[in-house]
């Protein structure tokens, strides 16, 4: 078997990524995408899980906030102490919200 040495990097939104994960019927997303792209895709082995649209919107919004923070951190060589505190506060809030969503999802 030939060793895989080539890599493809793509960018997508959090929503697009979630949609791919929902459609993926393999353990690894890369395997599924490779088979799909090469025309070797087989029928789905597992059903698409039901996800509440509201939950998907909330998680997508949090992902967008994380992307904005990452962009801000990557664009600046130095942040003021107040900017660091502000970003840390936002990250803590997102972490708390994700924890709450996880608990709500587990309770169902």
C-alpha positions as CSV (number, residue, x, y, z in Angstrom):
1,X,0.0,0.0,0.0
2,X,1.3,3.4,-0.9
3,X,2.1,5.7,2.0
4,X,0.0,8.9,2.2
5,X,2.3,11.9,2.2
6,X,0.2,14.7,0.7
7,X,-1.9,16.9,2.8
8,X,-4.8,19.2,1.9
9,X,-5.8,22.0,4.3
10,X,-9.2,23.6,4.0
11,X,-11.0,26.3,6.0
12,X,-14.7,26.1,7.0
13,X,-17.1,27.6,9.5
14,X,-18.0,25.8,12.7
15,X,-21.4,25.0,11.2
16,X,-19.9,23.5,8.1
17,X,-17.6,21.4,10.2
18,X,-20.5,20.2,12.4
19,X,-22.5,19.3,9.3
20,X,-19.6,17.2,7.9
21,X,-19.2,15.4,11.2
22,X,-23.0,14.7,11.2
23,X,-22.8,13.2,7.7
24,X,-19.6,11.3,8.3
25,X,-20.2,7.6,8.7
26,X,-16.6,6.6,9.5
27,X,-14.5,6.9,12.6
28,X,-12.2,9.4,10.9
29,X,-13.5,12.4,8.9
30,X,-10.4,12.3,6.7
31,X,-11.1,8.7,5.6
32,X,-14.7,9.6,4.8
33,X,-13.7,12.7,2.8
34,X,-11.0,10.8,0.9
35,X,-13.5,8.0,-0.1
36,X,-16.1,10.5,-1.0
37,X,-13.7,12.6,-3.1
38,X,-12.3,9.6,-4.9
39,X,-15.7,8.1,-5.7
40,X,-15.3,5.2,-3.3
41,X,-18.0,6.2,-0.9
42,X,-20.2,3.5,0.4
43,X,-23.7,3.8,1.9
44,X,-24.1,5.4,5.3
45,X,-23.6,3.0,8.2
46,X,-25.2,5.1,10.9
47,X,-28.2,7.4,11.0
48,X,-27.8,11.2,11.1
49,X,-28.2,12.2,14.8
50,X,-31.0,14.7,15.6
51,X,-29.6,18.1,16.6
52,X,-31.9,20.9,17.7
53,X,-31.4,23.9,15.4
54,X,-31.3,26.2,18.4
55,X,-28.4,24.2,19.9
56,X,-26.5,24.2,16.6
57,X,-26.9,28.0,16.4
58,X,-25.7,28.5,19.9
59,X,-22.6,26.3,19.3
60,X,-22.0,28.0,16.0
61,X,-22.1,31.4,17.6
62,X,-19.6,30.3,20.2
63,X,-17.3,29.0,17.5
64,X,-17.5,32.4,15.7
65,X,-16.6,34.2,19.0
66,X,-13.6,31.9,19.4
67,X,-12.5,32.6,15.8
68,X,-12.7,36.3,16.4
69,X,-10.6,36.0,19.6
70,X,-8.1,33.9,17.7
71,X,-8.0,36.4,14.9
72,X,-7.4,39.2,17.4
73,X,-4.6,37.4,19.1
74,X,-2.9,36.5,15.8
75,X,-3.1,40.1,14.5
76,X,-1.5,41.8,17.5
77,X,2.0,41.4,18.7
78,X,1.1,42.9,22.0
79,X,-2.1,43.3,23.9
80,X,-2.7,45.7,26.8
81,X,-3.5,44.1,30.2
82,X,-7.2,45.2,29.8
83,X,-7.4,43.5,26.4
84,X,-6.0,40.3,27.9
85,X,-8.5,40.4,30.7
86,X,-11.4,41.1,28.3
87,X,-10.4,38.1,26.1
88,X,-9.9,35.9,29.1
89,X,-13.4,36.9,30.4
90,X,-14.9,36.0,27.0
91,X,-13.1,32.7,26.9
92,X,-14.3,31.8,30.5
93,X,-17.9,32.8,29.5
94,X,-17.7,30.5,26.4
95,X,-16.3,27.7,28.5
96,X,-19.1,28.0,31.0
97,X,-21.8,28.2,28.3
98,X,-20.4,25.1,26.6
99,X,-20.4,23.3,29.9
100,X,-24.0,24.2,30.4
101,X,-25.0,23.1,26.9
102,X,-23.2,19.8,27.5
103,X,-25.1,19.2,30.8
104,X,-28.4,20.0,29.1
105,X,-27.6,17.6,26.3
106,X,-26.6,14.8,28.7
107,X,-29.8,15.3,30.7
108,X,-32.0,14.5,27.6
